Amino acid sequence: MTESAAVTGIGVIAPNGLGTEEFWTATQKGISGIERISRYDPASYPTRLAGEVTGFEAGEYLASRLLPQTDRMTQMALVASDWALADADLDPAAVPEFDMGVVTASASGGFEFAQNELQKLWSKGPEYVSAYQSFAWFYAVNTGQISIRHGMRGPSGVLVTDQAGGLDALGHARRHIRKGTGVVVSGGVDASLPPWGLVSLLSTGRLSPTDDPARAYAPFDTSADGHLPGEGGAILVLERESRARERGARVYGTVAGYAATFDPGPGSGRGPGLRRAIETALADARVTPGAIDVVFADAAGVRDLDRAEAAALSAVFGPNGVPVTAPKTMTGRLYSGAASLDTATALLAMRDGVVPPTLRVTDQAADCAIDLVRDTAREMRVNHALVVARGHGGFNAAMVLRAPAAD
């Protein structure tokens, strides 16, 4: 029998909460972390709102020698991994080093570090550029730094599929678990909000120019005009379920099904691949659409993309056939951190029987026939949750999570 991948630890750093429980409390209450960008004056940019992580001081959690070597995203990833391992009550020193792997997602690498060093290069000269630039910007740096910090020398990797990356990383982690690795630390954390990062995100044409935090980023709404960027994400600890049970670990849930697809090119005459990803993930989990209790939506906030996602969900579940939520409206879209944070949120919804709300949808579009959980949380039992994600460029991913069996 194929070994199940159980989630035993969660570490969250998000715009509306540092730490899993602070984030979860705010998310249930519909508390948003979206505000005007504060680390620099965004007045000259078309998008001026974002989900910034505030109150995070890396020096409070990490040794001073690490700070000049690492980008903000890596500092957050290291702290989130520490929190996830503590939550799992797992001491890496007690596990054989080759029985632990790391798989993370990245969308941009260390943008803030890279911008600072490029500014030194242009203004002062190459002798002022930090030697750490050689790896601090690199998209695989979070995987490397986590593995070094905890002595994890088993199978590792990085997935670069934009917003879908968080699910792809977890899907890859499950593959390692099934092949025999005992523990895999996985997920995604991103931080692409410095000016260079923001300009790069603006190039997609998908960011909202709305300046009112109470109106910007309203997916599935008739007024939808794009999404807002954010930083942060979630790191999860996955273990072989039998091993987790043997050591008496608390299990949040298991990764029951996963699939990824890629949209066909323009002009092909073929439709997007999201529906196929969902159906394949359900088949992988060996569940029918009726078994899914809630869907955590990708929620692009772009009318055409929202319409396509709603059509895929309606095709699989029927119009208004399953509750759908998009708690990322409280954080912004976190790029590689988005789907792993949605996964963590879905597992917490299973634990507590509460589905968090979607904010700012005041006039749901008629062509988005989904049962959207709006404004306030919905209390309900969640045995199976579906998380869907799409990355810029045609990436689609879907994951089915299963609540732990009652003891």
Legacy VTK file of the C-alpha trace (Angstrom):
# vtk DataFile Version 3.0
C-alpha trace
ASCII
DATASET POLYDATA
POINTS 407 float
0.000 0.000 0.000
1.277 3.493 -0.893
2.407 5.435 2.161
0.359 8.569 2.911
2.054 11.932 3.394
0.839 13.471 6.640
1.211 17.140 7.573
2.433 17.345 11.171
3.772 20.900 11.384
2.806 24.326 10.068
4.794 27.566 10.142
3.158 30.747 8.839
4.418 34.248 8.205
1.695 36.363 6.607
0.638 39.997 6.244
-2.176 39.447 8.746
-0.284 37.388 11.300
3.122 36.172 12.452
2.844 32.541 13.483
0.137 30.032 12.678
-2.338 30.833 15.434
-2.077 34.622 15.079
-2.644 34.287 11.345
-5.516 31.831 11.813
-7.296 33.997 14.384
-7.120 37.023 12.082
-8.178 35.017 9.035
-11.270 33.593 10.731
-12.279 37.119 11.720
-11.708 38.496 8.217
-8.889 40.801 9.297
-6.939 42.022 6.280
-3.224 42.762 6.132
-3.500 44.833 2.954
-2.400 48.453 3.279
-0.421 51.075 1.407
3.189 49.990 0.890
5.191 51.419 3.784
8.852 50.451 3.211
9.207 53.120 0.498
6.995 55.756 -1.108
4.904 53.957 -3.772
3.269 57.148 -5.107
4.919 56.885 -8.524
3.754 53.312 -9.130
0.357 52.303 -10.586
-0.189 49.847 -7.702
0.373 51.257 -4.237
-1.287 48.657 -1.998
0.154 45.321 -0.929
0.133 42.690 1.780
3.306 43.554 3.687
4.547 41.464 6.590
4.921 43.978 9.408
6.552 43.500 12.783
8.961 40.854 11.519
12.504 41.484 12.754
14.754 38.716 11.521
17.369 39.484 14.170
14.940 38.368 16.858
14.944 34.831 15.456
18.175 34.311 13.523
21.876 34.549 14.353
23.418 37.874 13.374
25.892 36.164 11.019
22.982 35.011 8.816
21.465 38.440 8.300
24.004 39.887 5.821
23.949 36.596 3.877
20.221 36.322 3.282
17.327 38.045 1.558
14.145 38.935 3.400
12.294 35.981 1.853
14.957 33.545 3.068
14.903 35.007 6.554
11.141 34.489 6.674
11.461 30.978 5.227
14.038 29.998 7.853
11.867 31.266 10.686
8.744 29.604 9.252
10.617 26.298 8.975
11.751 26.616 12.593
8.163 27.195 13.646
6.878 24.298 11.536
9.396 21.856 13.030
8.567 23.055 16.547
4.866 22.647 15.784
5.560 19.096 14.610
7.534 18.466 17.824
10.303 17.174 15.588
13.973 17.559 16.432
15.987 17.204 13.206
19.021 16.137 15.225
17.123 12.987 16.195
16.421 11.982 12.569
18.999 10.471 10.195
20.235 13.314 7.985
19.602 11.468 4.726
16.026 10.693 5.819
15.081 14.400 5.715
14.519 16.419 2.535
13.543 19.979 1.621
11.365 21.044 -1.319
10.354 24.686 -1.654
8.774 26.869 -4.304
10.099 30.165 -5.596
8.697 32.742 -7.970
11.406 35.377 -7.983
14.328 34.619 -5.697
15.863 37.240 -3.416
14.688 40.439 -5.111
15.389 42.812 -2.243
18.938 41.567 -1.715
19.606 41.691 -5.449
18.245 45.228 -5.802
20.430 46.490 -2.959
23.563 44.939 -4.453
22.797 46.194 -7.966
22.389 49.678 -6.556
25.860 49.363 -5.024
27.226 48.137 -8.355
25.789 51.076 -10.293
26.533 53.791 -7.730
29.846 52.682 -6.187
31.393 49.942 -8.289
31.817 46.154 -8.281
34.145 46.095 -5.280
31.204 47.133 -3.089
28.965 44.238 -4.123
28.548 41.564 -1.455
29.997 38.143 -2.194
26.736 36.747 -0.833
24.965 38.110 -3.915
26.228 34.961 -5.663
23.557 32.903 -3.915
21.247 35.188 -1.896
19.228 36.061 -5.014
19.005 32.476 -6.253
15.552 30.909 -6.549
16.772 27.702 -4.829
18.300 29.525 -1.867
15.453 28.796 0.575
15.809 25.065 0.016
19.565 25.321 0.492
19.479 27.449 3.626
16.782 25.339 5.317
18.658 22.129 4.548
21.927 23.570 5.889
20.288 24.951 9.025
18.750 21.619 9.993
21.256 19.154 8.542
18.763 17.803 6.022
20.698 15.933 3.349
17.939 13.831 1.793
16.161 14.464 -1.537
15.618 18.166 -2.100
14.533 20.546 -4.836
12.794 23.749 -5.861
9.736 24.350 -8.078
9.393 27.574 -10.078
5.783 27.803 -11.275
4.684 31.187 -9.896
1.438 30.995 -7.889
1.112 27.255 -8.492
4.528 26.628 -6.949
3.327 26.117 -3.390
1.180 23.152 -4.461
3.805 21.794 -6.845
6.387 21.801 -4.047
4.047 19.921 -1.714
3.182 17.480 -4.493
6.884 16.851 -5.071
7.406 16.435 -1.314
4.681 13.783 -1.273
6.511 11.967 -4.072
9.634 11.783 -1.892
7.582 10.516 1.057
6.106 7.796 -1.135
9.597 6.787 -2.232
10.657 6.298 1.370
11.975 9.612 2.717
10.781 9.986 6.303
10.452 13.774 6.600
10.220 16.552 4.003
10.037 20.250 4.856
8.075 21.929 2.078
6.100 24.970 0.997
6.851 28.447 -0.234
7.721 31.910 1.049
8.124 34.923 -1.222
8.966 38.608 -0.856
8.856 40.525 -4.127
7.724 43.946 -2.928
10.822 46.177 -3.284
10.617 48.589 -6.246
12.440 46.234 -8.623
10.123 43.394 -7.636
6.999 45.528 -7.885
7.932 46.715 -11.373
8.446 43.095 -12.412
4.999 42.171 -11.095
3.429 45.164 -12.829
4.689 43.802 -16.141
2.051 41.042 -15.982
-0.744 43.627 -16.268
-2.639 41.824 -13.497
-2.164 44.161 -10.513
-5.055 46.293 -9.303
-4.592 50.078 -9.476
-7.359 50.661 -6.917
-6.120 52.744 -3.970
-8.850 51.911 -1.457
-7.919 48.864 0.697
-11.634 48.253 1.227
-12.211 47.810 -2.532
-8.967 46.622 -4.141
-8.594 42.938 -5.064
-12.188 41.703 -5.251
-12.106 38.339 -7.069
-15.291 37.088 -8.737
-16.795 40.581 -8.390
-18.085 42.650 -11.296
-15.565 45.350 -10.299
-12.538 43.040 -10.323
-9.583 44.916 -11.817
-6.640 42.769 -10.764
-5.028 41.415 -7.634
-2.674 42.873 -5.055
0.787 41.470 -4.361
1.866 40.227 -0.965
4.776 38.627 0.835
5.132 35.686 3.200
3.780 32.173 2.962
3.841 28.865 4.810
6.281 26.029 5.415
4.870 22.592 6.261
6.394 19.428 7.682
5.350 16.275 5.821
6.033 12.799 7.203
5.185 9.238 6.373
1.861 8.820 8.142
2.909 5.546 9.759
6.021 7.202 11.163
4.052 10.172 12.450
1.585 7.860 14.179
4.368 5.795 15.700
5.922 8.818 17.372
2.542 10.136 18.503
2.593 13.247 16.366
-0.494 15.371 15.835
-1.628 15.013 12.213
-3.410 17.972 10.612
-4.350 15.961 7.536
-2.899 14.065 4.610
-2.168 14.945 0.998
-4.699 12.657 -0.652
-4.432 13.785 -4.275
-2.382 16.102 -6.454
-2.153 17.007 -10.137
-0.571 19.659 -12.332
-1.383 20.700 -15.893
-0.286 23.369 -18.337
-2.547 25.568 -20.427
-2.282 25.169 -24.210
-0.809 27.998 -26.213
-2.935 30.845 -27.575
-4.684 29.987 -30.800
-4.664 26.243 -30.162
-8.434 26.095 -29.849
-8.130 24.095 -26.643
-9.406 25.289 -23.285
-7.398 25.972 -20.122
-6.088 23.041 -18.101
-7.496 23.878 -14.663
-10.509 21.577 -14.901
-8.289 18.673 -15.918
-5.977 19.350 -12.977
-8.933 19.276 -10.583
-10.388 16.092 -12.019
-7.015 14.368 -12.027
-6.362 15.348 -8.402
-9.773 13.974 -7.412
-9.017 10.731 -9.246
-5.624 10.536 -7.568
-7.348 10.915 -4.184
-9.980 8.355 -5.202
-12.838 10.650 -4.254
-15.854 11.921 -6.164
-16.626 15.638 -6.497
-19.365 15.163 -3.908
-16.766 14.311 -1.271
-15.182 17.770 -1.435
-16.488 20.026 1.332
-14.757 23.280 0.352
-12.562 24.700 -2.391
-9.784 27.198 -1.704
-9.808 29.164 -4.941
-6.947 30.613 -6.945
-8.951 33.882 -7.144
-6.942 35.823 -9.722
-9.034 38.980 -9.400
-8.990 39.388 -13.192
-12.408 39.089 -14.806
-11.456 36.643 -17.570
-9.415 34.475 -15.215
-12.117 34.521 -12.533
-14.697 33.520 -15.119
-12.500 30.636 -16.292
-11.934 29.380 -12.750
-15.640 29.588 -11.902
-16.447 27.699 -15.118
-14.005 24.929 -14.206
-15.468 24.603 -10.705
-19.027 24.621 -12.053
-18.128 21.958 -14.597
-16.737 19.657 -11.908
-19.093 20.369 -8.999
-22.122 21.935 -10.673
-23.141 25.604 -10.402
-22.935 26.696 -6.759
-22.216 23.055 -5.989
-19.559 23.465 -3.289
-18.534 26.248 -0.892
-15.619 28.257 -2.297
-13.383 30.655 -0.422
-10.422 32.915 -1.148
-8.774 33.986 2.124
-5.871 35.379 0.104
-8.026 38.498 -0.237
-6.680 39.276 3.273
-3.017 38.875 2.331
-2.715 39.556 -1.357
-1.365 36.939 -3.715
1.911 35.721 -2.251
3.281 34.138 -5.426
5.232 31.017 -4.409
3.869 31.401 -0.881
0.211 31.617 -1.911
-0.785 27.995 -2.394
1.172 26.655 0.566
-0.545 29.254 2.770
-3.917 28.194 1.335
-2.977 24.585 2.134
-2.151 25.506 5.718
-5.427 27.433 5.976
-7.400 24.460 4.635
-5.803 22.161 7.219
-6.690 24.600 10.000
-10.254 24.759 8.662
-10.369 20.949 8.969
-9.048 21.109 12.506
-11.521 23.700 13.767
-14.538 23.258 11.485
-14.430 26.848 10.236
-14.098 28.040 6.630
-12.675 31.581 6.499
-14.304 34.253 4.336
-13.566 36.014 1.080
-13.443 39.791 1.454
-14.640 42.700 -0.708
-17.028 40.824 -2.987
-20.100 43.053 -2.926
-21.470 42.315 -6.402
-20.597 38.777 -7.385
-20.499 38.403 -11.152
-23.378 36.435 -12.648
-20.958 34.450 -14.781
-19.171 33.211 -11.641
-21.741 30.673 -10.422
-19.966 29.547 -7.264
-21.080 29.376 -3.634
-18.621 31.964 -2.399
-18.091 32.215 1.364
-18.268 35.991 1.734
-17.606 38.488 4.529
-17.899 36.131 7.504
-16.574 32.666 8.267
-18.805 29.636 7.814
-18.845 26.914 10.452
-18.922 23.499 8.839
-17.253 20.126 9.014
-14.418 19.716 6.530
-13.312 16.174 5.727
-11.909 16.895 2.263
-10.675 20.228 0.923
-9.525 21.099 -2.574
-6.853 23.762 -3.081
-6.371 25.120 -6.598
-3.676 27.435 -7.920
-2.622 28.942 -11.227
0.702 30.494 -12.138
1.368 33.204 -14.703
2.334 31.557 -17.965
-0.152 28.682 -17.889
0.629 26.631 -14.780
-2.262 24.871 -13.005
-2.186 22.751 -9.851
-4.798 21.109 -7.649
-4.470 19.294 -4.334
-6.956 17.278 -2.285
-6.432 17.273 1.482
-8.026 14.678 3.753
-8.786 15.151 7.435
-7.139 12.637 9.778
-9.202 9.593 10.675
-10.748 9.722 14.120
-8.711 7.765 16.644
LINES 1 408
407 0 1 2 3 4 5 6 7 8 9 10 11 12 13 14 15 16 17 18 19 20 21 22 23 24 25 26 27 28 29 30 31 32 33 34 35 36 37 38 39 40 41 42 43 44 45 46 47 48 49 50 51 52 53 54 55 56 57 58 59 60 61 62 63 64 65 66 67 68 69 70 71 72 73 74 75 76 77 78 79 80 81 82 83 84 85 86 87 88 89 90 91 92 93 94 95 96 97 98 99 100 101 102 103 104 105 106 107 108 109 110 111 112 113 114 115 116 117 118 119 120 121 122 123 124 125 126 127 128 129 130 131 132 133 134 135 136 137 138 139 140 141 142 143 144 145 146 147 148 149 150 151 152 153 154 155 156 157 158 159 160 161 162 163 164 165 166 167 168 169 170 171 172 173 174 175 176 177 178 179 180 181 182 183 184 185 186 187 188 189 190 191 192 193 194 195 196 197 198 199 200 201 202 203 204 205 206 207 208 209 210 211 212 213 214 215 216 217 218 219 220 221 222 223 224 225 226 227 228 229 230 231 232 233 234 235 236 237 238 239 240 241 242 243 244 245 246 247 248 249 250 251 252 253 254 255 256 257 258 259 260 261 262 263 264 265 266 267 268 269 270 271 272 273 274 275 276 277 278 279 280 281 282 283 284 285 286 287 288 289 290 291 292 293 294 295 296 297 298 299 300 301 302 303 304 305 306 307 308 309 310 311 312 313 314 315 316 317 318 319 320 321 322 323 324 325 326 327 328 329 330 331 332 333 334 335 336 337 338 339 340 341 342 343 344 345 346 347 348 349 350 351 352 353 354 355 356 357 358 359 360 361 362 363 364 365 366 367 368 369 370 371 372 373 374 375 376 377 378 379 380 381 382 383 384 385 386 387 388 389 390 391 392 393 394 395 396 397 398 399 400 401 402 403 404 405 406
